[in-house]
Amino acid sequence: MAYELGPDGATFSPPVTLTVIPAEIPWNKECILPSTFVWLFTLMNQNIFVLILIVLIIGGVWAFNRR
């Protein structure tokens, strides 16, 4: 399992913790969590998927990509 977080050098003050539990993600649905997170889900087939999570926290943006 590979993850990419970016952009390089992104920092948050105070520090944040990001936890993703894939078994609990509602696949094939678009979920928007108010004011903090925007989740975009794309189900490509039963075995291959792309998950993109854009986290907007205190002026910072992290892009999370799981393949």
ZALO-247084 format. One record per residue: residue number from 1; y, x, z of N, C-alpha, C, O in turn. Coordinates in nm, 3 decimals, decimal comma, always signed. Atoms other than C-alpha are relative to their C-alpha. Layout:
i->NUM	n.c2->Y	n.c1->X	n.c3->Z	ca.c2->Y	ca.c1->X	ca.c3->Z	c.c2->Y	c.c1->X	c.c3->Z	o.c2->Y	o.c1->X	o.c3->Z
...
END
This chain:
i->1	n.c2->-0,115	n.c1->+0,084	n.c3->+0,000	ca.c2->+0,000	ca.c1->+0,000	ca.c3->+0,000	c.c2->+0,123	c.c1->+0,090	c.c3->+0,000	o.c2->+0,133	o.c1->+0,180	o.c3->+0,084
i->2	n.c2->-0,121	n.c1->-0,083	n.c3->+0,010	ca.c2->+0,337	ca.c1->+0,151	ca.c3->-0,101	c.c2->+0,124	c.c1->-0,085	c.c3->+0,018	o.c2->+0,130	o.c1->-0,199	o.c3->-0,027
i->3	n.c2->-0,127	n.c1->+0,068	n.c3->-0,021	ca.c2->+0,686	ca.c1->+0,054	ca.c3->+0,005	c.c2->+0,113	c.c1->+0,094	c.c3->-0,041	o.c2->+0,102	o.c1->+0,216	o.c3->-0,026
i->4	n.c2->-0,121	n.c1->-0,077	n.c3->+0,031	ca.c2->+1,027	ca.c1->+0,168	ca.c3->-0,117	c.c2->+0,116	c.c1->-0,068	c.c3->+0,071	o.c2->+0,132	o.c1->-0,190	o.c3->+0,062
i->5	n.c2->-0,121	n.c1->+0,052	n.c3->-0,065	ca.c2->+1,344	ca.c1->+0,126	ca.c3->+0,090	c.c2->+0,119	c.c1->+0,075	c.c3->-0,055	o.c2->+0,112	o.c1->+0,197	o.c3->-0,075
i->6	n.c2->-0,117	n.c1->-0,067	n.c3->+0,055	ca.c2->+1,688	ca.c1->+0,198	ca.c3->-0,045	c.c2->+0,123	c.c1->-0,081	c.c3->+0,028	o.c2->+0,111	o.c1->-0,190	o.c3->+0,085
i->7	n.c2->-0,025	n.c1->-0,127	n.c3->+0,068	ca.c2->+1,953	ca.c1->+0,288	ca.c3->-0,120	c.c2->-0,017	c.c1->+0,118	c.c3->+0,096	o.c2->-0,011	o.c1->+0,102	o.c3->+0,218
i->8	n.c2->+0,012	n.c1->-0,120	n.c3->-0,080	ca.c2->+1,904	ca.c1->+0,644	ca.c3->-0,002	c.c2->+0,124	c.c1->+0,016	c.c3->+0,088	o.c2->+0,236	o.c1->-0,006	o.c3->+0,043
i->9	n.c2->-0,112	n.c1->-0,024	n.c3->-0,090	ca.c2->+2,118	ca.c1->+0,722	ca.c3->+0,299	c.c2->+0,054	c.c1->-0,124	c.c3->+0,069	o.c2->+0,151	o.c1->-0,114	o.c3->+0,144
i->10	n.c2->-0,047	n.c1->+0,122	n.c3->-0,064	ca.c2->+2,160	ca.c1->+0,359	ca.c3->+0,408	c.c2->-0,020	c.c1->+0,009	c.c3->+0,151	o.c2->-0,128	o.c1->+0,048	o.c3->+0,197
i->11	n.c2->+0,010	n.c1->-0,001	n.c3->-0,146	ca.c2->+2,231	ca.c1->+0,334	ca.c3->+0,780	c.c2->+0,061	c.c1->-0,127	c.c3->+0,056	o.c2->+0,144	o.c1->-0,192	o.c3->-0,008
i->12	n.c2->-0,053	n.c1->+0,117	n.c3->-0,068	ca.c2->+2,303	ca.c1->+0,055	ca.c3->+1,024	c.c2->+0,031	c.c1->+0,037	c.c3->+0,144	o.c2->-0,040	o.c1->+0,116	o.c3->+0,206
i->13	n.c2->-0,038	n.c1->-0,025	n.c3->-0,137	ca.c2->+2,480	ca.c1->+0,061	ca.c3->+1,356	c.c2->+0,033	c.c1->-0,134	c.c3->+0,065	o.c2->+0,130	o.c1->-0,199	o.c3->+0,025
i->14	n.c2->+0,115	n.c1->-0,066	n.c3->-0,059	ca.c2->+2,321	ca.c1->-0,050	ca.c3->+1,578	c.c2->-0,119	c.c1->+0,001	c.c3->-0,095	o.c2->-0,120	o.c1->-0,074	o.c3->-0,193
i->15	n.c2->+0,118	n.c1->-0,006	n.c3->+0,087	ca.c2->+1,983	ca.c1->+0,041	ca.c3->+1,423	c.c2->-0,071	c.c1->-0,135	c.c3->-0,007	o.c2->-0,064	o.c1->-0,214	o.c3->+0,087
i->16	n.c2->+0,075	n.c1->+0,125	n.c3->+0,018	ca.c2->+1,770	ca.c1->-0,244	ca.c3->+1,287	c.c2->-0,148	c.c1->+0,031	c.c3->-0,014	o.c2->-0,187	o.c1->+0,141	o.c3->-0,054
i->17	n.c2->+0,144	n.c1->-0,010	n.c3->+0,019	ca.c2->+1,396	ca.c1->-0,301	ca.c3->+1,286	c.c2->-0,041	c.c1->-0,107	c.c3->-0,099	o.c2->-0,005	o.c1->-0,223	o.c3->-0,083
i->18	n.c2->+0,048	n.c1->+0,093	n.c3->+0,102	ca.c2->+1,232	ca.c1->-0,462	ca.c3->+0,983	c.c2->-0,151	c.c1->-0,003	c.c3->+0,008	o.c2->-0,217	o.c1->+0,099	o.c3->-0,009
i->19	n.c2->+0,145	n.c1->+0,016	n.c3->-0,007	ca.c2->+0,880	ca.c1->-0,601	ca.c3->+1,023	c.c2->-0,041	c.c1->-0,104	c.c3->-0,102	o.c2->+0,013	o.c1->-0,215	o.c3->-0,104
i->20	n.c2->+0,051	n.c1->+0,092	n.c3->+0,100	ca.c2->+0,691	ca.c1->-0,763	ca.c3->+0,735	c.c2->-0,150	c.c1->-0,015	c.c3->+0,023	o.c2->-0,223	o.c1->+0,083	o.c3->+0,029
i->21	n.c2->+0,142	n.c1->+0,029	n.c3->-0,019	ca.c2->+0,355	ca.c1->-0,932	ca.c3->+0,789	c.c2->-0,045	c.c1->-0,079	c.c3->-0,122	o.c2->-0,028	o.c1->-0,201	o.c3->-0,125
i->22	n.c2->+0,033	n.c1->+0,066	n.c3->+0,127	ca.c2->+0,219	ca.c1->-1,010	ca.c3->+0,437	c.c2->-0,084	c.c1->-0,126	c.c3->+0,014	o.c2->-0,066	o.c1->-0,219	o.c3->-0,064
i->23	n.c2->+0,085	n.c1->+0,118	n.c3->-0,015	ca.c2->-0,041	ca.c1->-1,261	ca.c3->+0,563	c.c2->+0,081	c.c1->-0,124	c.c3->+0,036	o.c2->+0,036	o.c1->-0,236	o.c3->+0,012
i->24	n.c2->-0,082	n.c1->+0,113	n.c3->-0,042	ca.c2->+0,241	ca.c1->-1,480	ca.c3->+0,698	c.c2->+0,105	c.c1->-0,038	c.c3->-0,103	o.c2->+0,182	o.c1->-0,133	o.c3->-0,081
i->25	n.c2->-0,100	n.c1->+0,029	n.c3->+0,102	ca.c2->+0,453	ca.c1->-1,477	ca.c3->+0,381	c.c2->-0,044	c.c1->-0,120	c.c3->-0,084	o.c2->-0,157	o.c1->-0,122	o.c3->-0,132
i->26	n.c2->+0,036	n.c1->+0,118	n.c3->+0,081	ca.c2->+0,460	ca.c1->-1,814	ca.c3->+0,199	c.c2->+0,010	c.c1->+0,031	c.c3->-0,149	o.c2->+0,113	o.c1->+0,003	o.c3->-0,211
i->27	n.c2->-0,002	n.c1->-0,043	n.c3->+0,139	ca.c2->+0,366	ca.c1->-1,682	ca.c3->-0,149	c.c2->+0,026	c.c1->-0,116	c.c3->-0,095	o.c2->-0,010	o.c1->-0,230	o.c3->-0,068
i->28	n.c2->-0,031	n.c1->+0,094	n.c3->+0,106	ca.c2->+0,488	ca.c1->-1,859	ca.c3->-0,461	c.c2->+0,104	c.c1->-0,102	c.c3->+0,043	o.c2->+0,112	o.c1->-0,211	o.c3->-0,014
i->29	n.c2->-0,109	n.c1->+0,085	n.c3->-0,045	ca.c2->+0,782	ca.c1->-2,012	ca.c3->-0,273	c.c2->+0,124	c.c1->+0,087	c.c3->+0,015	o.c2->+0,114	o.c1->+0,207	o.c3->+0,041
i->30	n.c2->-0,126	n.c1->-0,071	n.c3->-0,024	ca.c2->+1,147	ca.c1->-1,915	ca.c3->-0,251	c.c2->+0,049	c.c1->-0,038	c.c3->+0,139	o.c2->+0,065	o.c1->-0,156	o.c3->+0,169
i->31	n.c2->-0,045	n.c1->+0,026	n.c3->-0,136	ca.c2->+1,264	ca.c1->-1,879	ca.c3->+0,108	c.c2->+0,133	c.c1->+0,070	c.c3->+0,022	o.c2->+0,149	o.c1->+0,186	o.c3->-0,015
i->32	n.c2->-0,129	n.c1->-0,060	n.c3->-0,032	ca.c2->+1,619	ca.c1->-1,818	ca.c3->+0,220	c.c2->+0,024	c.c1->-0,020	c.c3->+0,149	o.c2->+0,025	o.c1->-0,134	o.c3->+0,197
i->33	n.c2->-0,029	n.c1->+0,008	n.c3->-0,141	ca.c2->+1,690	ca.c1->-1,737	ca.c3->+0,584	c.c2->+0,150	c.c1->+0,012	c.c3->+0,018	o.c2->+0,210	o.c1->+0,108	o.c3->-0,030
i->34	n.c2->-0,146	n.c1->+0,008	n.c3->-0,010	ca.c2->+2,049	ca.c1->-1,828	ca.c3->+0,680	c.c2->+0,065	c.c1->+0,128	c.c3->+0,051	o.c2->+0,020	o.c1->+0,186	o.c3->+0,150
i->35	n.c2->-0,095	n.c1->-0,106	n.c3->-0,038	ca.c2->+2,312	ca.c1->-1,552	ca.c3->+0,704	c.c2->-0,054	c.c1->+0,142	c.c3->+0,009	o.c2->+0,024	o.c1->+0,236	o.c3->+0,005
i->36	n.c2->+0,049	n.c1->-0,135	n.c3->-0,019	ca.c2->+2,078	ca.c1->-1,256	ca.c3->+0,745	c.c2->-0,087	c.c1->+0,050	c.c3->-0,114	o.c2->-0,068	o.c1->+0,163	o.c3->-0,159
i->37	n.c2->+0,098	n.c1->-0,047	n.c3->+0,097	ca.c2->+1,799	ca.c1->-1,239	ca.c3->+0,487	c.c2->-0,002	c.c1->-0,088	c.c3->-0,124	o.c2->+0,022	o.c1->-0,208	o.c3->-0,116
i->38	n.c2->+0,029	n.c1->+0,072	n.c3->+0,123	ca.c2->+1,740	ca.c1->-1,339	ca.c3->+0,126	c.c2->-0,136	c.c1->+0,049	c.c3->-0,046	o.c2->-0,153	o.c1->+0,168	o.c3->-0,072
i->39	n.c2->+0,134	n.c1->-0,036	n.c3->+0,043	ca.c2->+1,373	ca.c1->-1,343	ca.c3->+0,026	c.c2->-0,022	c.c1->-0,053	c.c3->-0,141	o.c2->+0,012	o.c1->-0,168	o.c3->-0,169
i->40	n.c2->+0,035	n.c1->+0,043	n.c3->+0,135	ca.c2->+1,261	ca.c1->-1,358	ca.c3->-0,337	c.c2->-0,147	c.c1->+0,032	c.c3->-0,022	o.c2->-0,188	o.c1->+0,147	o.c3->-0,010
i->41	n.c2->+0,144	n.c1->-0,019	n.c3->+0,017	ca.c2->+0,891	ca.c1->-1,408	ca.c3->-0,408	c.c2->-0,040	c.c1->-0,029	c.c3->-0,144	o.c2->+0,004	o.c1->-0,129	o.c3->-0,201
i->42	n.c2->+0,054	n.c1->+0,025	n.c3->+0,133	ca.c2->+0,716	ca.c1->-1,378	ca.c3->-0,743	c.c2->-0,150	c.c1->+0,027	c.c3->+0,006	o.c2->-0,192	o.c1->+0,139	o.c3->+0,038
i->43	n.c2->+0,144	n.c1->-0,017	n.c3->+0,002	ca.c2->+0,343	ca.c1->-1,434	ca.c3->-0,770	c.c2->-0,041	c.c1->+0,020	c.c3->-0,145	o.c2->-0,028	o.c1->-0,072	o.c3->-0,226
i->44	n.c2->+0,034	n.c1->-0,031	n.c3->+0,139	ca.c2->+0,219	ca.c1->-1,263	ca.c3->-1,089	c.c2->-0,141	c.c1->-0,046	c.c3->-0,034	o.c2->-0,162	o.c1->-0,102	o.c3->-0,141
i->45	n.c2->+0,135	n.c1->+0,054	n.c3->+0,014	ca.c2->-0,152	ca.c1->-1,342	ca.c3->-1,050	c.c2->-0,067	c.c1->+0,008	c.c3->+0,137	o.c2->+0,000	o.c1->+0,039	o.c3->+0,236
i->46	n.c2->+0,065	n.c1->+0,007	n.c3->-0,131	ca.c2->-0,411	ca.c1->-1,366	ca.c3->-0,774	c.c2->-0,004	c.c1->+0,134	c.c3->+0,072	o.c2->-0,008	o.c1->+0,137	o.c3->+0,195
i->47	n.c2->+0,018	n.c1->-0,131	n.c3->-0,064	ca.c2->-0,432	ca.c1->-0,990	ca.c3->-0,712	c.c2->+0,122	c.c1->+0,091	c.c3->-0,005	o.c2->+0,130	o.c1->+0,186	o.c3->+0,072
i->48	n.c2->-0,116	n.c1->-0,088	n.c3->+0,017	ca.c2->-0,099	ca.c1->-0,839	ca.c3->-0,822	c.c2->+0,127	c.c1->-0,080	c.c3->+0,026	o.c2->+0,145	o.c1->-0,188	o.c3->-0,032
i->49	n.c2->-0,124	n.c1->+0,070	n.c3->-0,026	ca.c2->+0,237	ca.c1->-0,939	ca.c3->-0,686	c.c2->+0,112	c.c1->+0,100	c.c3->+0,024	o.c2->+0,088	o.c1->+0,217	o.c3->+0,053
i->50	n.c2->-0,118	n.c1->-0,080	n.c3->-0,031	ca.c2->+0,587	ca.c1->-0,808	ca.c3->-0,643	c.c2->+0,078	c.c1->-0,076	c.c3->+0,105	o.c2->+0,106	o.c1->-0,195	o.c3->+0,088
i->51	n.c2->-0,078	n.c1->+0,060	n.c3->-0,107	ca.c2->+0,779	ca.c1->-0,878	ca.c3->-0,325	c.c2->+0,131	c.c1->+0,077	c.c3->+0,010	o.c2->+0,131	o.c1->+0,199	o.c3->+0,029
i->52	n.c2->-0,131	n.c1->-0,064	n.c3->-0,013	ca.c2->+1,149	ca.c1->-0,806	ca.c3->-0,315	c.c2->+0,073	c.c1->-0,065	c.c3->+0,117	o.c2->+0,088	o.c1->-0,187	o.c3->+0,122
i->53	n.c2->-0,073	n.c1->+0,048	n.c3->-0,115	ca.c2->+1,339	ca.c1->-0,839	ca.c3->+0,009	c.c2->+0,135	c.c1->+0,071	c.c3->+0,003	o.c2->+0,141	o.c1->+0,194	o.c3->+0,009
i->54	n.c2->-0,133	n.c1->-0,058	n.c3->-0,011	ca.c2->+1,712	ca.c1->-0,786	ca.c3->+0,020	c.c2->+0,054	c.c1->-0,040	c.c3->+0,137	o.c2->+0,069	o.c1->-0,159	o.c3->+0,167
i->55	n.c2->-0,046	n.c1->+0,025	n.c3->-0,136	ca.c2->+1,841	ca.c1->-0,753	ca.c3->+0,374	c.c2->+0,149	c.c1->+0,030	c.c3->+0,008	o.c2->+0,192	o.c1->+0,142	o.c3->-0,019
i->56	n.c2->-0,144	n.c1->-0,018	n.c3->-0,014	ca.c2->+2,211	ca.c1->-0,804	ca.c3->+0,434	c.c2->+0,034	c.c1->+0,002	c.c3->+0,148	o.c2->+0,035	o.c1->-0,103	o.c3->+0,214
i->57	n.c2->-0,028	n.c1->-0,013	n.c3->-0,142	ca.c2->+2,300	ca.c1->-0,672	ca.c3->+0,777	c.c2->+0,124	c.c1->+0,086	c.c3->+0,020	o.c2->+0,128	o.c1->+0,201	o.c3->-0,024
i->58	n.c2->-0,120	n.c1->-0,073	n.c3->-0,040	ca.c2->+2,642	ca.c1->-0,567	ca.c3->+0,901	c.c2->+0,051	c.c1->+0,091	c.c3->-0,112	o.c2->+0,065	o.c1->+0,212	o.c3->-0,093
i->59	n.c2->-0,057	n.c1->-0,076	n.c3->+0,110	ca.c2->+2,776	ca.c1->-0,457	ca.c3->+0,564	c.c2->-0,097	c.c1->+0,090	c.c3->-0,073	o.c2->-0,054	o.c1->+0,163	o.c3->-0,163
i->60	n.c2->+0,097	n.c1->-0,086	n.c3->+0,067	ca.c2->+2,456	ca.c1->-0,284	ca.c3->+0,457	c.c2->-0,096	c.c1->-0,082	c.c3->-0,084	o.c2->-0,115	o.c1->-0,201	o.c3->-0,059
i->61	n.c2->+0,099	n.c1->+0,067	n.c3->+0,084	ca.c2->+2,202	ca.c1->-0,370	ca.c3->+0,189	c.c2->-0,121	c.c1->+0,091	c.c3->-0,013	o.c2->-0,108	o.c1->+0,207	o.c3->-0,050
i->62	n.c2->+0,125	n.c1->-0,071	n.c3->+0,022	ca.c2->+1,839	ca.c1->-0,260	ca.c3->+0,185	c.c2->-0,080	c.c1->-0,077	c.c3->-0,103	o.c2->-0,085	o.c1->-0,199	o.c3->-0,097
i->63	n.c2->+0,089	n.c1->+0,064	n.c3->+0,096	ca.c2->+1,609	ca.c1->-0,332	ca.c3->-0,107	c.c2->-0,142	c.c1->+0,042	c.c3->+0,035	o.c2->-0,171	o.c1->+0,161	o.c3->+0,052
i->64	n.c2->+0,139	n.c1->-0,023	n.c3->-0,041	ca.c2->+1,240	ca.c1->-0,363	ca.c3->-0,020	c.c2->-0,088	c.c1->-0,046	c.c3->-0,114	o.c2->-0,078	o.c1->-0,161	o.c3->-0,157
i->65	n.c2->+0,083	n.c1->+0,033	n.c3->+0,115	ca.c2->+0,982	ca.c1->-0,355	ca.c3->-0,300	c.c2->-0,144	c.c1->+0,037	c.c3->+0,032	o.c2->-0,175	o.c1->+0,154	o.c3->+0,058
i->66	n.c2->+0,142	n.c1->-0,028	n.c3->-0,024	ca.c2->+0,607	ca.c1->-0,389	ca.c3->-0,247	c.c2->-0,075	c.c1->-0,032	c.c3->-0,127	o.c2->-0,060	o.c1->-0,141	o.c3->-0,183
i->67	n.c2->+0,077	n.c1->+0,020	n.c3->+0,122	ca.c2->+0,372	ca.c1->-0,348	ca.c3->-0,544	c.c2->-0,146	c.c1->+0,010	c.c3->+0,028	o.c2->-0,228	o.c1->-0,004	o.c3->-0,063
END
